[in-house]
Amino acid sequence: MGLNDTPSSERVHIAFFGIRNAGKSSLVNYLTNQEMSLVSDIKGTTTDPVMKAMELSKAGPVLIIDTPGIDDTGELGEKRVERTGRILAKADVAVLVTECGREPVQAEKELIRLISERKIPYLTVRNKADLYDEPEDKEPGEIIVSARTGQNIERLKAALTELACKKNESSKRLVADLLNKGDTVVLVIPLDESAPKGRLILPQQQTIRDILEAGCSAVVCRDTELKEVLSGIPAPRMVITDSQAYGTVASIVPEEIPLTSFSILFARYKGELESLRRGADKLAALTDGDKVLIAEGCTHHRQCNDIGSVKLPGWIREYSKSDPEFHFSSGGSFPEELSGYALIIHCGGCMLNESEMKFRISKAEEAGVPMVNYGMAIACMNGILERCIKVFGRAGERL
């Protein structure tokens, strides 16, 4: 990602689905104006999802995703279809690419059912118009195109732009809606062995940017300098800390100054704050042998004292006075079957878009499994959870 690039998690995800040889890849290549995906007459040429960041006029930054055929066969084909299903979980807008000259097949009908069930805005695009005498759309939300001649591609772009703009109409902010112009916010960022050398991590960067866009000031320090910083400035509107420094930070920040964490901000921004807060109640009730899933939305090199695989299990054993069985997932490998878990503890989700984060939360709720995120879990185990969500008021609204 370049210095000026919008993170993928903040882009509207537009995913193209369809059976093999419907012309998905040809259409995506024409739309993006480059050879993003391999194209051939052989069925199943696209074997893995292919993603391309681009700009759509008026809608701004989007992520275009080409997927394998939903009718792929054989053992490898089934795995490709499974990967396509994972893309559906993160799709903000879906495009079903079918063909002129035929009726929908069962795989396409099933996909439409899933898309409608998940309430994902979608278009049906009937491709290969140059091969058939079918000049007019048959149904609302349907566009007839030709990836070979470019017929109606601009109309497709306009329709995608409209859907993407609707997605972008959300007024949700990471922290700016909790601030008044001119406020000062103190950000506590420890530089321990797990901190990346020479840079801030994405949640910290995004929080600083949102504070600046609100016309406010961000004062950044380590936990070791926090006491000195607070004594040298007027009382800040709030203090936002890395969750791992809760113990130190909570003992320094006066009770009258709101305190929260980057992870909890993201719980509100990308998920369901109240449902994740309820998941924290399960921590104290864990017993020996309970299966606990610790899930992360990104993949990274694990340090010797990694928060997900080392620190959290240790804190949980100490807090619950039990010995649960820990399981781990990262990136796009969130388990399909969740019913065997007693609790899911998820990272802040900075690398996931809102659609995928909400999908994961809904899957946990459907399976009857409590889910909490890192920040809330650590705040709970430090005895300060209610203090750390107080700044959001009732049901996540500003006080």
C-alpha positions as CSV (number, residue, x, y, z in Angstrom):
1,M,0.0,0.0,0.0
2,G,1.4,3.4,-0.9
3,L,1.6,6.3,1.4
4,N,-1.5,8.0,-0.2
5,D,-3.6,4.8,-0.7
6,T,-6.9,4.4,1.1
7,P,-6.7,1.1,3.2
8,S,-8.6,-1.8,1.6
9,S,-10.7,-2.0,4.7
10,E,-12.1,1.5,4.1
11,R,-12.9,0.9,0.4
12,V,-16.3,-0.3,-0.8
13,H,-15.9,-3.9,-1.8
14,I,-17.5,-4.7,-5.2
15,A,-17.4,-8.5,-5.9
16,F,-18.2,-10.1,-9.2
17,F,-19.8,-13.6,-9.1
18,G,-21.0,-16.1,-11.7
19,I,-20.6,-19.5,-13.1
20,R,-17.5,-20.5,-15.1
21,N,-17.2,-18.9,-18.5
22,A,-19.8,-16.3,-17.9
23,G,-17.2,-13.7,-18.7
24,K,-16.6,-12.3,-15.2
25,S,-12.8,-11.8,-15.7
26,S,-13.3,-10.2,-19.1
27,L,-15.8,-7.8,-17.7
28,V,-13.6,-7.0,-14.7
29,N,-10.6,-6.4,-17.0
30,Y,-12.6,-4.0,-19.2
31,L,-14.0,-2.2,-16.1
32,T,-10.6,-1.7,-14.5
33,N,-8.9,-1.0,-17.9
34,Q,-6.2,-3.6,-17.3
35,E,-5.4,-7.3,-17.4
36,M,-6.3,-7.9,-13.8
37,S,-7.5,-11.5,-14.3
38,L,-6.4,-14.3,-16.7
39,V,-9.0,-14.9,-19.5
40,S,-9.5,-17.9,-21.7
41,D,-12.2,-20.1,-23.1
42,I,-11.3,-22.9,-20.7
43,K,-13.7,-23.2,-17.8
44,G,-12.3,-22.4,-14.4
45,T,-9.4,-20.2,-15.5
46,T,-9.9,-18.0,-12.4
47,T,-8.8,-20.2,-9.5
48,D,-8.5,-17.7,-6.6
49,P,-10.2,-14.4,-5.9
50,V,-8.3,-11.5,-7.5
51,M,-8.5,-8.0,-6.0
52,K,-7.8,-4.6,-7.6
53,A,-8.1,-1.2,-5.8
54,M,-9.3,1.6,-8.1
55,E,-11.3,4.8,-8.1
56,L,-14.9,5.1,-9.3
57,S,-15.9,8.6,-10.3
58,K,-18.0,10.2,-7.5
59,A,-17.9,7.1,-5.3
60,G,-14.1,7.3,-4.7
61,P,-11.9,4.4,-3.7
62,V,-13.3,0.9,-4.2
63,L,-12.0,-2.6,-4.3
64,I,-13.0,-4.7,-7.3
65,I,-13.0,-8.5,-6.7
66,D,-13.1,-11.2,-9.3
67,T,-14.0,-14.7,-8.1
68,P,-13.8,-18.3,-9.3
69,G,-16.9,-19.9,-10.8
70,I,-19.7,-20.8,-8.4
71,D,-20.3,-24.0,-10.3
72,D,-16.7,-25.3,-10.2
73,T,-16.4,-29.1,-9.7
74,G,-14.1,-31.7,-8.2
75,E,-12.2,-31.4,-4.9
76,L,-10.3,-28.3,-6.0
77,G,-13.4,-26.8,-7.4
78,E,-15.2,-27.2,-4.1
79,K,-12.4,-25.3,-2.4
80,R,-12.6,-22.6,-5.0
81,V,-16.4,-22.3,-4.4
82,E,-15.7,-22.1,-0.7
83,R,-13.3,-19.2,-1.2
84,T,-15.9,-17.5,-3.3
85,G,-18.4,-17.8,-0.4
86,R,-15.9,-16.1,1.8
87,I,-15.8,-13.2,-0.5
88,L,-19.5,-12.9,-0.2
89,A,-19.1,-12.2,3.5
90,K,-17.1,-9.1,2.7
91,A,-19.0,-7.8,-0.3
92,D,-20.6,-4.4,0.1
93,V,-22.0,-4.6,-3.5
94,A,-22.4,-7.9,-5.4
95,V,-22.5,-8.3,-9.2
96,L,-23.9,-11.5,-10.7
97,V,-22.5,-12.0,-14.1
98,T,-24.7,-14.2,-16.2
99,E,-25.2,-14.6,-20.0
100,C,-27.6,-13.4,-22.6
101,G,-29.6,-16.0,-24.4
102,R,-30.3,-18.3,-21.5
103,E,-32.3,-18.6,-18.2
104,P,-30.6,-18.6,-14.8
105,V,-29.1,-21.9,-13.7
106,Q,-29.5,-23.4,-10.2
107,A,-26.1,-22.1,-9.0
108,E,-27.1,-18.6,-10.0
109,K,-30.5,-18.8,-8.3
110,E,-28.8,-20.0,-5.1
111,L,-26.4,-17.2,-5.2
112,I,-29.2,-14.6,-5.6
113,R,-30.9,-16.3,-2.6
114,L,-27.8,-15.9,-0.4
115,I,-27.2,-12.3,-1.6
116,S,-30.8,-11.4,-0.8
117,E,-30.7,-13.2,2.5
118,R,-27.7,-11.2,3.6
119,K,-29.3,-7.9,2.2
120,I,-26.3,-7.1,0.0
121,P,-27.1,-4.6,-2.8
122,Y,-26.6,-6.3,-6.1
123,L,-26.9,-6.0,-9.9
124,T,-27.5,-8.7,-12.5
125,V,-25.3,-8.2,-15.5
126,R,-26.1,-10.2,-18.6
127,N,-22.9,-10.5,-20.6
128,K,-22.0,-11.5,-24.2
129,A,-24.7,-9.2,-25.7
130,D,-22.6,-9.1,-28.9
131,L,-23.5,-12.8,-29.5
132,Y,-27.2,-12.5,-29.0
133,D,-30.1,-10.4,-30.2
134,E,-31.1,-9.2,-26.8
135,P,-30.8,-5.4,-26.7
136,E,-33.2,-4.6,-23.8
137,D,-33.0,-5.4,-20.1
138,K,-35.6,-7.8,-19.0
139,E,-35.7,-7.0,-15.2
140,P,-35.1,-4.1,-12.9
141,G,-31.6,-4.1,-11.6
142,E,-30.4,-5.8,-14.7
143,I,-27.9,-4.5,-17.3
144,I,-27.0,-6.1,-20.6
145,V,-23.4,-5.7,-21.5
146,S,-20.6,-7.0,-23.8
147,A,-17.1,-7.3,-22.3
148,R,-15.9,-7.8,-25.9
149,T,-17.3,-4.6,-27.5
150,G,-17.7,-2.4,-24.3
151,Q,-21.5,-2.2,-24.8
152,N,-23.1,-0.5,-21.7
153,I,-19.9,-0.7,-19.7
154,E,-20.3,3.0,-18.8
155,R,-23.8,2.4,-17.8
156,L,-22.6,-0.4,-15.5
157,K,-20.0,1.9,-14.0
158,A,-22.7,4.5,-13.3
159,A,-24.9,1.8,-11.6
160,L,-21.9,0.6,-9.5
161,T,-21.1,4.2,-8.6
162,E,-24.6,4.8,-7.4
163,L,-24.6,1.7,-5.1
164,A,-21.1,2.5,-3.8
165,C,-22.2,6.1,-3.0
166,K,-25.1,4.8,-1.0
167,K,-22.7,2.6,1.0
168,N,-20.5,5.7,1.6
169,E,-23.4,7.8,2.8
170,S,-22.9,6.4,6.3
171,S,-22.0,9.2,8.7
172,K,-20.1,6.8,11.0
173,R,-16.8,8.2,12.3
174,L,-14.1,6.5,14.2
175,V,-13.9,9.2,16.9
176,A,-14.6,12.6,15.4
177,D,-18.3,12.4,16.4
178,L,-17.3,12.3,20.0
179,L,-15.3,15.5,19.8
180,N,-15.9,19.2,19.5
181,K,-13.7,21.4,17.3
182,G,-10.6,22.5,19.2
183,D,-10.5,19.5,21.6
184,T,-7.3,17.8,22.5
185,V,-7.0,14.0,22.5
186,V,-4.1,12.1,24.1
187,L,-3.1,8.9,22.3
188,V,-1.0,6.4,24.3
189,I,1.1,4.2,22.1
190,P,3.6,1.9,23.8
191,L,6.8,1.0,21.9
192,D,7.4,-2.5,23.1
193,E,8.8,-5.5,21.3
194,S,5.6,-6.1,19.3
195,A,5.5,-2.5,17.9
196,P,6.5,-2.4,14.2
197,K,9.8,-0.6,13.7
198,G,9.7,2.9,12.3
199,R,5.9,3.3,11.9
200,L,2.5,3.4,13.6
201,I,0.0,0.6,13.0
202,L,-3.1,1.3,10.9
203,P,-5.7,1.8,13.8
204,Q,-3.4,4.5,15.3
205,Q,-2.9,6.2,11.9
206,Q,-6.6,6.2,11.2
207,T,-7.5,7.6,14.6
208,I,-5.0,10.4,14.3
209,R,-6.4,11.3,10.9
210,D,-10.0,11.3,12.1
211,I,-9.0,13.6,15.0
212,L,-7.3,16.0,12.7
213,E,-10.3,16.0,10.3
214,A,-12.5,17.0,13.3
215,G,-10.4,20.2,13.8
216,C,-8.9,18.8,16.9
217,S,-5.3,18.2,18.2
218,A,-3.7,14.8,18.8
219,V,-1.0,14.5,21.5
220,V,0.9,11.2,21.1
221,C,3.1,9.7,23.8
222,R,4.2,6.4,25.3
223,D,2.7,5.1,28.5
224,T,6.0,5.9,30.2
225,E,5.6,9.6,29.5
226,L,1.9,9.9,30.0
227,K,1.9,11.3,33.5
228,E,4.3,14.1,32.5
229,V,2.2,14.9,29.3
230,L,-1.0,15.2,31.3
231,S,0.6,17.5,33.8
232,G,1.8,19.8,31.0
233,I,-1.5,20.3,29.1
234,P,-5.1,21.4,29.9
235,A,-7.4,18.4,30.6
236,P,-7.9,16.5,27.3
237,R,-11.3,15.6,25.9
238,M,-10.3,11.9,26.2
239,V,-7.4,9.5,26.3
240,I,-7.2,6.7,23.8
241,T,-4.7,3.9,24.6
242,D,-3.4,0.7,23.2
243,S,-5.3,-2.0,25.1
244,Q,-2.1,-3.7,26.4
245,A,-1.3,-0.6,28.4
246,Y,-4.7,-0.4,30.2
247,G,-3.3,-1.1,33.7
248,T,-0.7,1.6,33.6
249,V,-2.8,4.2,31.8
250,A,-5.9,3.7,33.9
251,S,-3.9,4.3,37.1
252,I,-2.6,7.6,35.7
253,V,-5.6,9.1,33.9
254,P,-8.0,10.8,36.4
255,E,-11.5,9.3,36.5
256,E,-13.1,12.5,35.2
257,I,-11.2,12.2,31.9
258,P,-12.9,9.7,29.5
259,L,-10.7,6.7,28.7
260,T,-11.0,4.2,25.9
261,S,-8.8,2.2,23.5
262,F,-8.2,2.0,19.8
263,S,-9.7,-1.5,19.8
264,I,-12.9,-0.4,21.4
265,L,-13.2,2.5,19.0
266,F,-13.1,-0.1,16.2
267,A,-15.7,-2.3,17.9
268,R,-18.1,0.6,17.6
269,Y,-17.0,1.7,14.1
270,K,-17.1,-1.7,12.4
271,G,-19.2,-3.9,14.6
272,E,-21.9,-3.9,17.2
273,L,-20.6,-2.3,20.4
274,E,-23.3,-3.7,22.8
275,S,-23.2,-7.3,21.5
276,L,-19.4,-7.3,21.9
277,R,-19.6,-5.8,25.3
278,R,-22.0,-8.6,26.4
279,G,-19.4,-11.2,25.2
280,A,-17.0,-9.9,27.9
281,D,-19.3,-11.4,30.6
282,K,-18.3,-14.9,29.5
283,L,-14.6,-14.4,30.4
284,A,-15.2,-14.9,34.1
285,A,-17.4,-18.0,33.5
286,L,-14.9,-20.0,31.5
287,T,-14.0,-23.4,32.8
288,D,-11.3,-26.0,32.2
289,G,-11.4,-27.4,28.7
290,D,-13.7,-24.7,27.2
291,K,-12.8,-24.0,23.6
292,V,-11.9,-20.4,23.0
293,L,-11.3,-19.0,19.5
294,I,-8.9,-16.1,19.2
295,A,-9.4,-14.6,15.8
296,E,-7.5,-11.9,13.9
297,G,-8.4,-10.2,10.7
298,C,-4.9,-9.9,9.4
299,T,-1.9,-12.2,9.1
300,H,1.4,-11.1,10.6
301,H,4.7,-12.5,11.9
302,R,4.0,-13.5,15.5
303,Q,6.5,-12.2,18.0
304,C,7.7,-14.2,21.0
305,N,5.3,-12.3,23.2
306,D,2.5,-12.0,20.7
307,I,-0.8,-10.6,22.1
308,G,-3.1,-13.0,20.4
309,S,-1.2,-16.3,20.9
310,V,0.7,-15.6,24.1
311,K,-0.5,-12.6,26.2
312,L,-4.3,-13.1,25.9
313,P,-4.3,-16.8,26.7
314,G,-2.1,-16.0,29.8
315,W,-4.4,-13.2,31.0
316,I,-7.5,-15.3,30.4
317,R,-6.2,-18.2,32.4
318,E,-5.3,-15.9,35.3
319,Y,-8.6,-14.0,35.2
320,S,-10.9,-17.0,34.8
321,K,-8.8,-19.2,37.1
322,S,-9.3,-22.0,34.5
323,D,-7.4,-23.7,31.7
324,P,-9.4,-23.3,28.5
325,E,-8.4,-24.9,25.2
326,F,-7.3,-22.1,22.8
327,H,-7.8,-22.2,19.0
328,F,-6.5,-19.5,16.6
329,S,-7.5,-18.1,13.2
330,S,-6.2,-15.2,11.1
331,G,-6.8,-13.4,7.9
332,G,-9.7,-14.8,5.9
333,S,-9.7,-18.2,7.7
334,F,-12.5,-17.5,10.1
335,P,-14.1,-20.9,10.9
336,E,-17.3,-22.0,9.2
337,E,-18.4,-24.0,12.2
338,L,-18.6,-22.0,15.5
339,S,-21.0,-24.0,17.7
340,G,-18.2,-25.8,19.6
341,Y,-16.7,-22.7,21.0
342,A,-17.5,-21.2,24.4
343,L,-16.2,-17.8,23.5
344,I,-14.7,-15.9,20.5
345,I,-12.2,-13.1,21.1
346,H,-11.6,-11.0,18.0
347,C,-9.1,-8.4,17.2
348,G,-10.2,-4.8,16.5
349,G,-10.7,-5.7,12.8
350,C,-8.8,-2.8,11.3
351,M,-7.9,-4.9,8.2
352,L,-11.5,-6.1,7.7
353,N,-14.3,-4.0,6.2
354,E,-17.5,-3.4,8.1
355,S,-19.4,-6.0,6.1
356,E,-17.1,-8.8,7.0
357,M,-16.8,-7.8,10.6
358,K,-20.6,-7.7,11.0
359,F,-20.8,-11.0,9.2
360,R,-18.5,-12.6,11.7
361,I,-20.5,-11.2,14.6
362,S,-23.7,-12.4,13.1
363,K,-22.3,-15.9,12.6
364,A,-21.3,-16.0,16.2
365,E,-24.8,-14.9,17.3
366,E,-26.5,-17.5,15.1
367,A,-24.3,-20.2,16.7
368,G,-25.1,-18.9,20.2
369,V,-21.4,-18.1,20.9
370,P,-20.5,-15.0,22.8
371,M,-18.0,-12.7,21.1
372,V,-15.9,-9.9,22.4
373,N,-13.0,-8.0,20.9
374,Y,-9.4,-7.6,22.3
375,G,-10.0,-4.1,23.8
376,M,-13.1,-5.0,25.6
377,A,-11.7,-8.3,26.9
378,I,-8.6,-6.7,28.2
379,A,-10.5,-3.8,29.8
380,C,-12.8,-6.3,31.4
381,M,-9.9,-8.3,32.9
382,N,-8.5,-5.0,34.2
383,G,-11.8,-4.1,35.9
384,I,-12.3,-1.0,33.8
385,L,-14.7,-2.0,31.0
386,E,-17.6,0.2,32.0
387,R,-15.2,3.2,32.3
388,C,-13.8,2.5,28.8
389,I,-17.2,2.5,27.1
390,K,-18.8,5.3,29.1
391,V,-17.7,7.9,26.6
392,F,-20.1,6.3,24.0
393,G,-23.1,6.6,26.2
394,R,-26.1,4.3,25.9
395,A,-26.0,1.8,23.0
396,G,-22.9,3.5,21.6
397,E,-24.3,7.0,21.3
398,R,-22.3,10.0,22.3
399,L,-22.8,11.3,25.9
